[in-house]
Amino acid sequence: MAKLCLVFFIISLVIAMPWTQAFPLDNWPQRHKDQKETVTNLQFYFHDTVSGKNPSAIKVAQSADTEKSPTLFGAIMMADDPLTQGPDPNSKLVGRAQGLYGSAGQSEVCLIMAMNFAFIDGIYNGSSISLLGKNSAMSPVREMPIVGGTGLFRLARGYAIAKTLWFDITTGDAIVGYNVTVVH
């Protein structure tokens, strides 16, 4: 049986070899060894809409006790929120916040966020940064880590400062300002 598995593994490798060669990496942008790192500061506005006919974030899971919890502990949301240049929802669209967040606190409203900020405008078009961390949503200002990125932000690290500008306690809709510092 072990010999059969080994033979199958070797055949799989041989079959996969041409596929791996179909993606030449020599045309991809590369950072030269002597190139300095860049620090980029970004400011944009996150529009999280959970109500209405066309929400940008929807609940995809919850625990049996989530509805009994004052913090909605256990609720998981999937988001595709617009990122705009200004706080007005009709201001210029600069990207999308795509990912998920969940209520992770039993005694405080705090979210665990795994979010990609995918940019669609200007020199950052096609690039993204990844945020992963705790968001103490009721704090006036909070800091979260930037743990990676793509495109111009490849190998990014940094931090995001978030400040809620508007929150509707009835619907749960919010507008949050983000100031992000990224080293890449």
C-alpha positions as CSV (number, residue, x, y, z in Angstrom):
1,M,0.0,0.0,0.0
2,A,2.8,2.4,0.9
3,K,4.5,1.7,-2.5
4,L,1.3,2.4,-4.3
5,C,1.0,5.8,-2.5
6,L,4.6,6.7,-3.4
7,V,4.0,5.8,-7.0
8,F,0.8,7.9,-7.0
9,F,2.7,10.9,-5.4
10,I,5.5,10.7,-8.0
11,I,3.0,10.5,-10.9
12,S,1.2,13.5,-9.4
13,L,4.4,15.5,-9.3
14,V,5.3,14.7,-12.9
15,I,1.8,15.8,-14.0
16,A,2.0,19.0,-12.0
17,M,5.4,20.1,-13.3
18,P,4.2,21.6,-16.6
19,W,1.5,23.5,-14.8
20,T,4.0,25.2,-12.4
21,Q,6.1,26.3,-15.3
22,A,3.1,28.0,-16.9
23,F,3.5,30.9,-14.4
24,P,6.8,32.6,-15.2
25,L,7.9,35.0,-12.4
26,D,10.4,37.0,-14.3
27,N,7.8,39.6,-15.4
28,W,6.5,40.2,-11.9
29,P,7.6,43.4,-10.1
30,Q,10.6,42.8,-7.9
31,R,12.2,44.9,-5.2
32,H,15.9,45.4,-5.7
33,K,18.2,44.7,-2.7
34,D,19.3,48.3,-2.5
35,Q,15.8,49.7,-2.8
36,K,14.6,51.4,0.4
37,E,11.3,50.6,2.0
38,T,8.5,53.1,1.5
39,V,6.1,54.5,4.1
40,T,2.7,55.3,2.8
41,N,-0.1,57.1,4.7
42,L,-3.6,56.5,3.5
43,Q,-6.9,58.0,4.6
44,F,-10.3,56.7,3.6
45,Y,-13.8,56.1,4.9
46,F,-15.4,52.7,5.5
47,H,-19.2,52.5,5.0
48,D,-20.6,49.4,6.8
49,T,-24.3,49.0,5.9
50,V,-26.1,46.1,7.6
51,S,-29.7,47.3,7.0
52,G,-31.9,48.0,4.1
53,K,-32.5,46.3,0.7
54,N,-28.8,46.2,-0.3
55,P,-26.6,45.7,2.7
56,S,-22.8,45.7,2.3
57,A,-22.4,43.4,5.3
58,I,-24.5,40.4,6.1
59,K,-24.6,37.9,9.0
60,V,-23.4,34.5,7.8
61,A,-23.3,32.7,11.2
62,Q,-24.1,33.0,14.9
63,S,-24.2,30.8,18.0
64,A,-27.4,29.6,19.6
65,D,-27.0,32.3,22.3
66,T,-26.0,35.2,20.2
67,E,-29.4,36.9,20.3
68,K,-29.3,36.7,24.1
69,S,-25.9,38.4,24.3
70,P,-25.8,42.2,24.8
71,T,-22.6,42.2,22.7
72,L,-24.0,39.8,20.0
73,F,-21.1,37.5,21.0
74,G,-20.7,34.8,18.3
75,A,-22.1,36.7,15.3
76,I,-20.0,36.5,12.1
77,M,-20.5,39.1,9.3
78,M,-19.2,38.9,5.8
79,A,-18.5,42.4,4.3
80,D,-18.0,44.0,0.9
81,D,-18.1,47.6,2.1
82,P,-17.3,50.6,0.0
83,L,-14.2,52.7,0.8
84,T,-14.6,56.3,-0.1
85,Q,-12.3,59.4,-0.3
86,G,-14.6,61.4,2.0
87,P,-17.1,60.6,4.8
88,D,-20.1,61.2,2.5
89,P,-21.3,57.9,1.1
90,N,-21.5,59.6,-2.3
91,S,-17.9,60.7,-2.4
92,K,-15.4,59.1,-4.7
93,L,-15.1,55.3,-4.4
94,V,-11.4,54.4,-3.8
95,G,-11.8,50.7,-2.9
96,R,-13.7,47.9,-1.1
97,A,-13.3,46.4,2.4
98,Q,-13.7,42.7,1.7
99,G,-13.6,40.1,4.5
100,L,-15.2,39.2,7.7
101,Y,-15.7,40.4,11.2
102,G,-17.2,38.7,14.2
103,S,-18.3,39.7,17.7
104,A,-15.5,38.3,19.9
105,G,-16.3,39.9,23.3
106,Q,-18.7,38.6,25.9
107,S,-18.6,41.6,28.1
108,E,-17.5,44.4,25.7
109,V,-18.4,45.1,22.1
110,C,-15.2,44.1,20.3
111,L,-14.8,42.6,16.9
112,I,-12.1,40.4,15.4
113,M,-11.5,41.6,11.9
114,A,-9.9,39.9,8.9
115,M,-10.3,42.4,6.2
116,N,-8.7,43.2,2.8
117,F,-8.8,46.8,1.7
118,A,-8.7,46.4,-2.1
119,F,-8.0,49.7,-3.9
120,I,-9.5,50.5,-7.3
121,D,-8.3,54.1,-7.8
122,G,-5.1,55.9,-8.9
123,I,-1.6,54.4,-8.4
124,Y,-3.0,51.9,-5.8
125,N,-5.5,50.4,-8.3
126,G,-5.2,46.6,-8.0
127,S,-3.2,46.7,-4.8
128,S,-4.5,45.8,-1.3
129,I,-3.6,45.8,2.3
130,S,-4.7,43.2,4.9
131,L,-5.9,44.0,8.4
132,L,-6.2,41.4,11.1
133,G,-6.9,42.2,14.7
134,K,-9.2,43.3,17.5
135,N,-11.4,46.3,16.9
136,S,-12.8,47.7,20.2
137,A,-15.7,49.2,18.3
138,M,-17.1,51.3,21.1
139,S,-13.7,53.0,21.8
140,P,-13.6,56.5,20.2
141,V,-10.2,55.6,18.5
142,R,-8.6,52.2,18.1
143,E,-5.5,50.8,16.5
144,M,-5.3,47.6,14.4
145,P,-2.4,45.9,12.7
146,I,-1.8,45.7,9.0
147,V,-0.3,42.3,8.4
148,G,0.3,42.1,4.6
149,G,-0.5,43.4,1.2
150,T,-0.5,42.8,-2.5
151,G,0.7,44.8,-5.6
152,L,2.4,48.0,-4.5
153,F,1.9,46.9,-0.9
154,R,3.6,43.5,-1.2
155,L,5.2,42.6,2.1
156,A,3.3,45.4,3.9
157,R,3.2,45.9,7.6
158,G,1.9,48.8,9.6
159,Y,-1.1,49.9,11.5
160,A,-4.6,51.4,11.0
161,I,-6.2,54.0,13.3
162,A,-10.0,53.8,13.1
163,K,-12.5,56.4,14.4
164,T,-16.2,56.0,14.1
165,L,-17.7,59.1,12.6
166,W,-21.4,58.0,12.6
167,F,-23.2,55.0,14.0
168,D,-26.9,54.2,14.0
169,I,-27.7,52.2,17.1
170,T,-31.1,51.1,15.6
171,T,-29.8,49.7,12.3
172,G,-26.1,49.0,13.1
173,D,-25.0,51.0,10.1
174,A,-21.7,52.9,10.5
175,I,-19.2,55.2,8.8
176,V,-15.6,54.8,10.1
177,G,-12.6,56.9,9.2
178,Y,-9.3,55.1,8.7
179,N,-5.8,56.5,8.8
180,V,-3.4,53.8,7.7
181,T,0.4,53.8,7.9
182,V,2.0,51.1,5.7
183,V,5.6,50.2,5.4
184,H,6.3,48.3,2.2
